[in-house]
Amino acid sequence: MNPMTTTILTSSLATGTIITASSYHWLMAWVGLEMNTLAIIPMISKKHHPRATEAATKYFLTQAAASAMLLFASTTNAWQTGTWDITNMTNQTANMLLTMALAMKLGLAPVHFWLPEVLQGSTMKTALIITTWQKLAPMALILILSNNLSTPALLTMGMFSALLGGWAGLNQTQTRKIMAYSSIAHLGWMAVITTIMPKILMLNLALYLLMTMSMFFILILLDSKNIKDMATSSTASQTITATAMLTLLSLGGLPPLTGFLPKWLILDELTTQSLATTATVMALSALLSLFFYLRLGYSTTITLAPNTTMTKHKWRFKPTDYTLLLTLTLPASLLMLPLSPMMC
């Protein structure tokens, strides 16, 4: 893609997110979300491949439907209250519509259907943007509206997302689809705590972004698109292969890695609020997610490919990879658990 085009699209992405996060008028929030959508679509379809075109079409239709639902919810609220202020959402019907619209924007179950297919049709770098940066604008609206959104609806969607993200990821072999279902499961954990403790939601979002970025940087450096590629990744870099295993375990939420921190705090808060059933369902759903993380980690670091050669390096040398971004995100995604006393 032309550097000028890339610059315009990237700046439009950033501007759209900033407009949405900083606005108090529903129309400006909608404009920011639309800028986000229109900027990411050329990035998805730039490969000029039928799968990329299909992914861009699915993303556009889903996001357009979610934006229309959000505009309809805000219009309904303005009709009843006479104001377009984001913080003045008092109409229950509008709140329910808004919850569903933001869930569709994020990819929460049961409106998650677009996320795995869009990621599979995108490049790895575009998939990284969709699973990280594109979550910021809807999450900003959720944080602003955390006192108004429907708690039963968010608890139900959160439990369903965590269960479906773990269950549907079990039979996947493509790394982008595995990361898509991982994203759905993590968003479920964020949804159940949204109206109860927004501070834990912010912590969970920050750690999710760090861990997901680290994993995608590893997949990009190893050029791994499926489990078979991961099984032969040790010939590319044994150091990155070892850190991939730790990052996967952190995504699964195993102590003493960073990923354990948000799950620990969320389960603690749910039991404090007498939501023991929800906490049990969430804890059991984490086992499903952990299974496919362990399977991917096992294939990456413990097994060898059936056609293993005697050499320790790939026969074709590549230019030196740019690993600064991985160096910045990896320590934070693995070693932040000792900071937990500050969060409690």
KEKE-3310 file (N, C-alpha, C; in steps of 0.2 Angstrom, whole numbers, plus 5000, padded with zeros to 4 digits):
npx = (5004:5002:5013:5008:4994:4993:4997:4986:4975:4979:4980:4967:4961:4966:4961:4947:4945:4949:4940:4928:4931:4932:4921:4905:4893:4881:4880:4893:4901:4896:4901:4915:4915:4911:4922:4932:4928:4927:4940:4947:4943:4949:4961:4959:4955:4965:4973:4968:4961:4949:4945:4949:4941:4929:4930:4931:4919:4910:4914:4911:4897:4892:4897:4891:4878:4878:4882:4870:4861:4866:4864:4850:4847:4852:4844:4831:4833:4835:4823:4815:4820:4825:4838:4855:4865:4878:4880:4867:4858:4844:4833:4826:4824:4832:4844:4846:4846:4857:4867:4867:4871:4885:4890:4890:4899:4910:4911:4906:4898:4880:4883:4894:4898:4905:4918:4929:4929:4932:4945:4951:4951:4960:4976:4990:4994:4984:4974:4979:4977:4963:4959:4964:4967:4954:4945:4945:4937:4923:4925:4928:4916:4908:4914:4911:4897:4895:4887:4874:4871:4864:4864:4861:4860:4873:4880:4875:4878:4892:4895:4891:4899:4912:4911:4908:4919:4929:4924:4922:4934:4941:4942:4950:4962:4969:4979:4975:4961:4960:4966:4955:4944:4950:4950:4936:4933:4940:4934:4922:4925:4928:4915:4907:4911:4909:4899:4900:4913:4921:4935:4942:4939:4945:4959:4959:4957:4968:4978:4974:4976:4990:4994:4988:4994:5008:5007:5003:5013:5023:5018:5019:5032:5037:5030:5018:5004:4996:4994:5003:5013:5017:5023:5035:5042:5053:5065:5066:5067:5073:5072:5061:5051:5051:5046:5034:5027:5026:5018:5006:5002:5001:4990:4980:4979:4987:4995:5012:5010:5006:4993:4985:4981:4970:4959:4959:4956:4943:4936:4936:4929:4917:4912:4912:4901:4891:4889:4891:4887:4889:4903:4908:4904:4912:4925:4926:4924:4936:4945:4942:4947:4960:4964:4965:4975:4985:4987:4991:5003:5010:5012:5020:5032:5036:5034:5040:5041:5035:5043:5056:5071:5089:5096:5097:5092:5082:5084:5084:5089:5083:5080:5085:5074:5062:5061:5058:5045:5040:5049:5046:5032:5032:5038:5029:5017:5020:5026:5019:5012:5017:5013:5000:4996:4994:4983:4973)
npy = (4994:5011:5023:5036:5033:5024:5031:5041:5032:5027:5038:5042:5031:5033:5046:5044:5036:5044:5055:5048:5044:5055:5063:5070:5070:5062:5061:5065:5055:5044:5048:5047:5033:5029:5034:5026:5013:5015:5018:5006:4997:4998:4993:4980:4974:4976:4966:4961:4949:4935:4931:4941:4952:4947:4947:4960:4965:4958:4964:4977:4977:4972:4981:4993:4990:4989:5002:5009:5004:5009:5023:5024:5020:5031:5041:5037:5039:5053:5057:5055:5061:5073:5077:5075:5071:5060:5055:5055:5044:5038:5031:5015:5006:5011:5010:4996:4993:5000:4993:4981:4986:4990:4978:4971:4979:4976:4962:4953:4938:4935:4940:4938:4933:4938:4941:4930:4926:4938:4940:4929:4932:4942:4951:4947:4958:4967:4960:4961:4975:4975:4967:4974:4989:4993:4990:5000:5012:5007:5002:5014:5020:5011:5012:5025:5024:5015:5015:5015:5005:4989:4978:4963:4960:4961:4953:4940:4940:4941:4929:4920:4923:4920:4906:4902:4907:4899:4886:4885:4888:4876:4867:4873:4876:4887:4900:4914:4912:4906:4916:4925:4919:4918:4932:4934:4927:4934:4946:4943:4941:4954:4960:4955:4962:4975:4984:4982:4984:4996:5000:4988:4983:4992:4989:4975:4977:4984:4975:4964:4970:4971:4958:4952:4959:4956:4942:4942:4949:4940:4929:4936:4938:4924:4920:4912:4904:4894:4879:4870:4877:4883:4872:4870:4881:4883:4882:4895:4904:4900:4907:4916:4906:4900:4911:4912:4901:4905:4917:4912:4904:4915:4921:4912:4913:4908:4907:4911:4922:4937:4937:4930:4940:4949:4939:4934:4945:4948:4937:4937:4949:4946:4936:4943:4951:4942:4934:4920:4910:4915:4918:4904:4899:4907:4904:4890:4891:4897:4886:4879:4888:4888:4875:4875:4885:4878:4867:4873:4879:4867:4861:4871:4871:4859:4848:4840:4842:4830:4829:4832:4840:4839:4850:4866:4878:4888:4885:4895:4911:4926:4944:4954:4953:4966:4968:4977:4981:4969:4967:4978:4975:4962:4959:4966:4958:4947:4948:4956:4952:4954:4967:4966:4969:4983:4984:4979)
npz = (5000:4996:5005:5008:5008:5018:5029:5030:5032:5045:5053:5052:5059:5072:5075:5074:5085:5096:5095:5098:5111:5118:5117:5121:5116:5107:5093:5089:5094:5087:5074:5076:5078:5065:5057:5061:5057:5042:5040:5043:5034:5020:5024:5027:5015:5007:5001:4989:4987:4986:4999:5007:5002:5006:5020:5022:5018:5026:5039:5036:5035:5047:5056:5052:5054:5068:5071:5066:5075:5087:5084:5083:5096:5103:5098:5102:5115:5116:5111:5122:5133:5128:5126:5120:5127:5131:5144:5150:5149:5151:5147:5147:5136:5126:5133:5133:5119:5116:5123:5116:5103:5106:5110:5098:5091:5098:5097:5106:5112:5109:5097:5090:5078:5067:5070:5070:5056:5050:5055:5050:5036:5035:5035:5046:5053:5051:5058:5071:5073:5073:5084:5094:5094:5088:5098:5107:5106:5107:5120:5127:5127:5134:5146:5150:5151:5161:5172:5168:5159:5156:5169:5171:5157:5152:5161:5157:5143:5145:5152:5142:5131:5137:5138:5125:5118:5123:5120:5106:5102:5103:5092:5083:5070:5064:5068:5068:5070:5082:5090:5088:5095:5107:5110:5110:5122:5132:5131:5136:5150:5153:5151:5161:5173:5171:5175:5189:5194:5187:5187:5187:5175:5167:5170:5166:5152:5148:5151:5143:5130:5130:5131:5120:5110:5111:5108:5095:5089:5091:5082:5070:5069:5068:5057:5057:5053:5056:5066:5062:5057:5069:5075:5068:5071:5079:5072:5067:5078:5093:5105:5104:5102:5114:5122:5117:5122:5135:5134:5129:5140:5149:5143:5145:5159:5169:5185:5189:5181:5171:5166:5175:5185:5181:5180:5193:5201:5196:5199:5213:5215:5210:5219:5230:5228:5229:5218:5215:5207:5194:5195:5196:5183:5175:5180:5176:5162:5159:5159:5148:5138:5142:5138:5124:5123:5129:5120:5109:5114:5117:5104:5099:5107:5113:5105:5090:5072:5060:5049:5053:5050:5051:5053:5062:5059:5047:5030:5021:5023:5031:5031:5045:5059:5065:5081:5092:5096:5101:5112:5120:5124:5129:5142:5151:5148:5155:5168:5177:5189:5202:5205:5210:5223:5223:5216:5223)
capx = (5000:5006:5014:5003:4988:4994:4997:4980:4971:4981:4978:4960:4959:4968:4957:4941:4945:4950:4934:4923:4933:4932:4914:4899:4887:4880:4882:4901:4903:4894:4905:4921:4915:4911:4928:4936:4926:4929:4948:4950:4940:4954:4967:4957:4954:4971:4977:4964:4960:4942:4944:4950:4935:4923:4931:4929:4911:4907:4915:4907:4889:4891:4899:4886:4872:4879:4881:4863:4857:4868:4861:4843:4846:4853:4838:4826:4834:4834:4816:4811:4823:4826:4845:4859:4871:4880:4879:4860:4855:4839:4828:4828:4824:4838:4850:4846:4848:4864:4871:4868:4875:4892:4892:4891:4905:4916:4912:4903:4892:4879:4884:4902:4899:4909:4925:4933:4929:4935:4952:4954:4952:4964:4983:4991:4995:4977:4970:4981:4973:4956:4958:4967:4965:4947:4941:4946:4932:4917:4926:4927:4908:4905:4916:4907:4890:4895:4882:4868:4870:4860:4869:4859:4862:4880:4882:4873:4883:4899:4896:4890:4905:4918:4910:4908:4926:4933:4922:4923:4941:4944:4944:4953:4969:4972:4981:4971:4954:4962:4966:4948:4940:4953:4947:4929:4933:4943:4929:4917:4927:4927:4908:4904:4914:4908:4894:4901:4919:4924:4942:4945:4938:4951:4965:4958:4957:4975:4982:4972:4979:4997:4995:4987:4999:5014:5006:5002:5020:5027:5015:5021:5040:5038:5026:5015:4997:4992:4997:5008:5018:5020:5027:5041:5044:5059:5070:5067:5070:5071:5070:5054:5047:5050:5042:5027:5024:5024:5013:5000:5000:4998:4983:4976:4977:4990:5000:5013:5010:5001:4986:4981:4979:4963:4954:4959:4952:4936:4932:4936:4924:4910:4910:4910:4895:4886:4887:4895:4886:4893:4910:4909:4904:4918:4931:4925:4925:4944:4948:4941:4952:4967:4965:4968:4981:4990:4988:4995:5010:5013:5014:5026:5038:5037:5034:5044:5037:5036:5048:5061:5078:5095:5098:5094:5090:5079:5089:5084:5090:5079:5083:5084:5067:5062:5058:5057:5038:5039:5053:5042:5026:5032:5039:5023:5012:5022:5029:5016:5008:5019:5010:4993:4994:4992:4976:4968)
capy = (5000:5018:5026:5041:5030:5021:5037:5044:5027:5026:5044:5042:5026:5036:5052:5041:5033:5050:5058:5044:5043:5062:5066:5069:5071:5055:5062:5065:5048:5040:5050:5044:5026:5028:5035:5020:5008:5017:5018:4999:4992:4997:4989:4973:4972:4978:4960:4960:4942:4935:4930:4948:4956:4944:4949:4967:4966:4956:4969:4983:4976:4971:4988:4998:4988:4991:5010:5011:5003:5014:5030:5023:5020:5038:5045:5035:5042:5060:5059:5054:5066:5080:5079:5071:5070:5053:5053:5056:5038:5036:5027:5008:5003:5014:5007:4989:4993:5002:4987:4976:4989:4990:4971:4969:4982:4973:4955:4949:4933:4931:4944:4938:4929:4941:4942:4925:4926:4944:4940:4924:4934:4948:4949:4946:4965:4970:4956:4964:4981:4974:4964:4978:4996:4994:4989:5005:5016:5005:5001:5020:5022:5007:5015:5031:5022:5009:5016:5015:4999:4984:4973:4957:4958:4961:4947:4935:4940:4939:4921:4916:4924:4916:4899:4901:4908:4893:4880:4886:4888:4870:4863:4877:4875:4893:4904:4920:4911:4905:4923:4928:4916:4921:4939:4934:4925:4939:4952:4940:4943:4962:4962:4953:4966:4982:4988:4981:4988:4998:5000:4981:4983:4996:4985:4969:4979:4986:4968:4961:4973:4970:4951:4951:4962:4951:4936:4944:4951:4933:4926:4939:4936:4917:4919:4906:4905:4888:4875:4866:4882:4884:4866:4871:4888:4883:4883:4902:4907:4896:4912:4918:4901:4899:4916:4911:4897:4909:4921:4908:4903:4921:4922:4907:4915:4904:4911:4918:4926:4943:4935:4928:4945:4951:4934:4934:4951:4948:4931:4940:4954:4943:4932:4948:4954:4937:4931:4914:4906:4918:4916:4897:4898:4910:4900:4884:4893:4898:4879:4878:4892:4886:4869:4876:4888:4873:4863:4877:4879:4861:4860:4875:4870:4852:4843:4841:4841:4824:4829:4836:4840:4838:4857:4869:4884:4887:4885:4902:4917:4932:4950:4954:4956:4971:4965:4982:4981:4963:4968:4982:4972:4955:4959:4968:4953:4941:4949:4961:4949:4957:4973:4965:4972:4989:4984:4976)
capz = (5000:4996:5011:5010:5010:5025:5034:5030:5036:5052:5057:5053:5064:5078:5076:5076:5092:5100:5094:5102:5118:5121:5115:5126:5111:5103:5086:5088:5096:5081:5069:5078:5076:5058:5054:5063:5052:5036:5039:5043:5028:5015:5027:5027:5008:5002:4998:4983:4987:4988:5006:5010:5000:5010:5026:5022:5017:5033:5044:5035:5036:5054:5060:5049:5058:5075:5071:5065:5081:5092:5083:5085:5103:5106:5095:5106:5122:5115:5110:5128:5138:5126:5126:5116:5131:5132:5151:5152:5146:5156:5144:5147:5129:5123:5136:5130:5112:5116:5125:5110:5098:5108:5110:5091:5089:5101:5096:5111:5110:5104:5091:5089:5072:5062:5072:5068:5049:5047:5056:5045:5030:5035:5036:5053:5056:5051:5063:5077:5074:5074:5091:5100:5093:5087:5104:5112:5105:5110:5127:5130:5128:5139:5153:5151:5152:5165:5177:5164:5155:5159:5172:5169:5150:5152:5164:5153:5137:5147:5153:5136:5127:5139:5137:5118:5116:5125:5117:5099:5100:5104:5086:5078:5069:5062:5074:5069:5073:5089:5093:5088:5100:5113:5111:5113:5129:5136:5131:5141:5157:5154:5151:5168:5178:5168:5179:5196:5196:5181:5187:5186:5168:5164:5171:5162:5145:5147:5151:5137:5125:5131:5130:5113:5105:5112:5105:5088:5087:5090:5076:5064:5068:5066:5051:5059:5052:5059:5072:5059:5056:5075:5077:5065:5073:5083:5068:5066:5084:5099:5111:5103:5103:5122:5125:5114:5127:5141:5132:5129:5147:5152:5140:5148:5166:5174:5189:5192:5175:5172:5164:5181:5189:5180:5182:5200:5204:5194:5203:5219:5216:5209:5225:5235:5226:5230:5211:5215:5201:5188:5196:5194:5176:5172:5181:5172:5155:5158:5158:5140:5134:5144:5134:5117:5123:5130:5114:5104:5117:5117:5098:5098:5111:5115:5099:5084:5066:5057:5044:5056:5047:5055:5054:5068:5056:5041:5025:5018:5028:5030:5034:5053:5060:5070:5087:5097:5099:5106:5118:5125:5127:5132:5149:5154:5148:5158:5174:5181:5194:5209:5206:5212:5230:5222:5213:5228)
cpx = (5004:5007:5010:4996:4988:4994:4990:4975:4973:4979:4971:4957:4960:4963:4950:4940:4945:4943:4929:4924:4932:4925:4909:4892:4886:4882:4889:4903:4902:4899:4912:4921:4915:4918:4933:4934:4928:4937:4951:4948:4945:4960:4965:4957:4960:4975:4974:4963:4952:4941:4945:4944:4929:4924:4929:4922:4908:4908:4911:4900:4888:4892:4893:4879:4872:4879:4874:4859:4859:4865:4853:4842:4847:4847:4832:4826:4833:4827:4812:4814:4825:4834:4849:4865:4872:4878:4872:4856:4850:4833:4830:4828:4830:4844:4851:4849:4856:4869:4872:4872:4883:4894:4894:4897:4911:4917:4910:4898:4886:4880:4891:4903:4904:4917:4930:4934:4933:4943:4955:4955:4957:4971:4984:4991:4988:4973:4973:4978:4966:4955:4961:4964:4957:4942:4941:4940:4925:4918:4926:4920:4906:4908:4912:4900:4890:4889:4875:4866:4867:4864:4867:4861:4869:4883:4881:4877:4890:4900:4896:4896:4911:4917:4911:4915:4930:4931:4923:4930:4945:4946:4947:4960:4973:4973:4977:4964:4955:4962:4959:4944:4943:4950:4940:4929:4935:4938:4923:4919:4927:4920:4905:4906:4912:4904:4896:4907:4923:4932:4945:4944:4943:4957:4965:4959:4965:4980:4981:4976:4987:4998:4994:4992:5006:5013:5006:5009:5024:5024:5018:5029:5041:5034:5022:5007:4993:4996:5003:5014:5022:5024:5034:5045:5051:5065:5071:5070:5068:5069:5063:5049:5046:5045:5035:5023:5022:5019:5006:4998:4998:4991:4978:4975:4981:4995:5006:5013:5005:4994:4982:4978:4972:4958:4954:4955:4945:4933:4931:4930:4917:4908:4909:4903:4889:4884:4892:4894:4890:4900:4912:4909:4910:4924:4931:4927:4933:4947:4947:4946:4959:4969:4968:4974:4987:4992:4992:5003:5013:5016:5020:5032:5040:5038:5038:5040:5039:5042:5054:5068:5083:5097:5094:5091:5087:5085:5089:5084:5086:5082:5081:5077:5067:5058:5057:5050:5037:5043:5049:5036:5027:5033:5033:5018:5014:5023:5026:5012:5011:5016:5003:4992:4992:4985:4971:4965)
cpy = (5006:5021:5032:5039:5027:5026:5040:5039:5027:5032:5044:5037:5030:5042:5049:5039:5039:5054:5055:5044:5050:5066:5065:5070:5065:5056:5062:5058:5043:5042:5047:5036:5024:5029:5029:5014:5009:5017:5011:4995:4992:4993:4981:4970:4973:4972:4958:4952:4941:4934:4937:4952:4953:4947:4956:4969:4964:4961:4975:4983:4976:4978:4993:4996:4990:4999:5012:5010:5008:5021:5029:5023:5027:5042:5044:5039:5050:5062:5059:5060:5073:5082:5073:5069:5062:5051:5053:5050:5036:5031:5019:5004:5005:5011:4999:4989:4995:4997:4982:4979:4989:4983:4969:4973:4979:4965:4950:4944:4936:4934:4944:4935:4932:4941:4936:4925:4932:4943:4935:4927:4940:4946:4949:4953:4968:4966:4959:4970:4980:4971:4969:4986:4997:4992:4995:5010:5014:5004:5008:5022:5017:5010:5021:5030:5017:5009:5015:5009:4993:4978:4966:4955:4957:4955:4940:4934:4939:4932:4918:4917:4920:4909:4898:4902:4902:4887:4880:4886:4881:4866:4867:4876:4882:4898:4911:4918:4909:4911:4926:4925:4918:4928:4939:4932:4930:4945:4949:4942:4950:4963:4960:4958:4973:4986:4987:4985:4990:4999:4994:4980:4986:4992:4979:4971:4981:4979:4964:4963:4971:4962:4949:4953:4958:4945:4937:4946:4944:4929:4929:4938:4929:4916:4913:4908:4899:4884:4872:4871:4883:4878:4867:4878:4888:4884:4891:4906:4904:4901:4914:4912:4899:4904:4915:4906:4901:4914:4918:4906:4909:4922:4918:4909:4911:4908:4907:4923:4932:4941:4933:4934:4947:4946:4933:4939:4951:4943:4934:4945:4951:4939:4937:4951:4948:4934:4925:4910:4908:4917:4909:4896:4901:4906:4893:4885:4894:4891:4877:4882:4890:4879:4871:4881:4883:4869:4867:4878:4873:4859:4865:4873:4863:4847:4845:4839:4834:4824:4833:4835:4840:4845:4861:4876:4883:4888:4891:4907:4923:4938:4950:4957:4961:4969:4970:4981:4975:4964:4973:4979:4966:4955:4961:4962:4947:4942:4954:4959:4952:4963:4972:4968:4979:4990:4982:4982)
cpz = (5000:5003:5013:5012:5017:5030:5035:5034:5043:5056:5057:5058:5071:5080:5078:5083:5097:5100:5099:5109:5122:5120:5120:5122:5107:5096:5084:5089:5090:5075:5070:5076:5069:5054:5056:5058:5045:5035:5039:5037:5022:5017:5026:5020:5004:4999:4991:4982:4989:4995:5010:5009:5005:5017:5027:5022:5023:5038:5043:5037:5043:5058:5058:5053:5065:5076:5071:5072:5087:5090:5084:5092:5106:5103:5100:5113:5121:5114:5117:5133:5135:5125:5123:5121:5132:5139:5154:5148:5151:5154:5144:5141:5126:5126:5133:5123:5111:5118:5120:5105:5100:5108:5103:5089:5092:5099:5101:5109:5113:5097:5089:5082:5067:5063:5069:5060:5046:5049:5051:5038:5029:5036:5044:5056:5056:5057:5070:5078:5076:5081:5096:5099:5092:5093:5109:5112:5108:5118:5131:5131:5133:5146:5155:5154:5157:5170:5174:5161:5159:5162:5170:5162:5149:5155:5160:5146:5139:5148:5146:5131:5130:5138:5129:5115:5118:5121:5110:5097:5100:5098:5081:5077:5066:5068:5074:5071:5080:5093:5093:5094:5107:5115:5113:5120:5134:5137:5136:5148:5158:5155:5158:5173:5177:5173:5187:5198:5189:5181:5185:5178:5164:5164:5166:5154:5144:5147:5145:5131:5125:5129:5123:5108:5106:5108:5097:5085:5086:5084:5070:5063:5066:5060:5052:5058:5054:5064:5069:5058:5063:5077:5074:5067:5076:5079:5066:5072:5090:5105:5110:5104:5110:5125:5123:5119:5133:5140:5132:5136:5151:5150:5144:5156:5171:5179:5188:5186:5175:5170:5170:5185:5188:5182:5190:5203:5202:5198:5210:5220:5215:5215:5230:5234:5226:5223:5211:5209:5195:5189:5194:5187:5173:5173:5177:5165:5154:5157:5151:5136:5136:5140:5127:5117:5125:5124:5109:5107:5116:5110:5096:5101:5113:5110:5094:5078:5063:5053:5046:5052:5053:5057:5059:5065:5049:5035:5021:5023:5026:5033:5042:5054:5065:5076:5093:5100:5104:5112:5123:5128:5131:5139:5153:5154:5152:5166:5178:5187:5201:5210:5209:5218:5228:5219:5218:5233)
residu = (MET:ASN:PRO:MET:THR:THR:THR:ILE:LEU:THR:SER:SER:LEU:ALA:THR:GLY:THR:ILE:ILE:THR:ALA:SER:SER:TYR:HIS:TRP:LEU:MET:ALA:TRP:VAL:GLY:LEU:GLU:MET:ASN:THR:LEU:ALA:ILE:ILE:PRO:MET:ILE:SER:LYS:LYS:HIS:HIS:PRO:ARG:ALA:THR:GLU:ALA:ALA:THR:LYS:TYR:PHE:LEU:THR:GLN:ALA:ALA:ALA:SER:ALA:MET:LEU:LEU:PHE:ALA:SER:THR:THR:ASN:ALA:TRP:GLN:THR:GLY:THR:TRP:ASP:ILE:THR:ASN:MET:THR:ASN:GLN:THR:ALA:ASN:MET:LEU:LEU:THR:MET:ALA:LEU:ALA:MET:LYS:LEU:GLY:LEU:ALA:PRO:VAL:HIS:PHE:TRP:LEU:PRO:GLU:VAL:LEU:GLN:GLY:SER:THR:MET:LYS:THR:ALA:LEU:ILE:ILE:THR:THR:TRP:GLN:LYS:LEU:ALA:PRO:MET:ALA:LEU:ILE:LEU:ILE:LEU:SER:ASN:ASN:LEU:SER:THR:PRO:ALA:LEU:LEU:THR:MET:GLY:MET:PHE:SER:ALA:LEU:LEU:GLY:GLY:TRP:ALA:GLY:LEU:ASN:GLN:THR:GLN:THR:ARG:LYS:ILE:MET:ALA:TYR:SER:SER:ILE:ALA:HIS:LEU:GLY:TRP:MET:ALA:VAL:ILE:THR:THR:ILE:MET:PRO:LYS:ILE:LEU:MET:LEU:ASN:LEU:ALA:LEU:TYR:LEU:LEU:MET:THR:MET:SER:MET:PHE:PHE:ILE:LEU:ILE:LEU:LEU:ASP:SER:LYS:ASN:ILE:LYS:ASP:MET:ALA:THR:SER:SER:THR:ALA:SER:GLN:THR:ILE:THR:ALA:THR:ALA:MET:LEU:THR:LEU:LEU:SER:LEU:GLY:GLY:LEU:PRO:PRO:LEU:THR:GLY:PHE:LEU:PRO:LYS:TRP:LEU:ILE:LEU:ASP:GLU:LEU:THR:THR:GLN:SER:LEU:ALA:THR:THR:ALA:THR:VAL:MET:ALA:LEU:SER:ALA:LEU:LEU:SER:LEU:PHE:PHE:TYR:LEU:ARG:LEU:GLY:TYR:SER:THR:THR:ILE:THR:LEU:ALA:PRO:ASN:THR:THR:MET:THR:LYS:HIS:LYS:TRP:ARG:PHE:LYS:PRO:THR:ASP:TYR:THR:LEU:LEU:LEU:THR:LEU:THR:LEU:PRO:ALA:SER:LEU:LEU:MET:LEU:PRO:LEU:SER:PRO:MET:MET:CYS)
# end
